[in-house]
């Protein structure tokens, strides 16, 4: 009596590793349902802009190719983008703690596509935060040259990719569903060191030296440069690229360790 050798068909990998707009829409909707995320990443930056950028004696003072209100608007848009992209990337922490990411590995969705979805969702949320702050600036006292509205907004949004990578890195490094409560104070400190709340030229030399080594410094310099008319310098570009490499490399490292356990 002979028996045929049973062969298990190899599971075919779907196009783009399973990346699709339906999954993207579901992930974005799930993120926006988190009230804490919406309040801190979208509402809070607008409130800060209205408090510190409008109705003040300095709001209408000249700041290069615009006024101080527009300078504060850019700062708060950066702050919102930083919070939003970090929160979006850090969602992997919640899914790991709940076992959802392990469950997804039983589907045809590839790990690379999974991370790509997380980063893209984070960037979409970051873009929404920038748009909302700029809309608030449009209807209040922010004034600058017309082309600077989209130029500075684009720099703030694209540059926030640094913090999307940071969020994914922290999401794998900190297996907690309260990861943003842990990261929140640190992000506020990074924003302060980056000059979003107080211009660095009003700080001491030692403080400025330390600030130049932090992740928000380069992005803040690049986003404000078109408004002030000051060249950001090579140090700002190196700062952004270096921290992006550090966070992306850290995320890839933790990602490989996480997937190797399954």
Beta strands, then each sheet from edge to edge (+ up, - down):
end
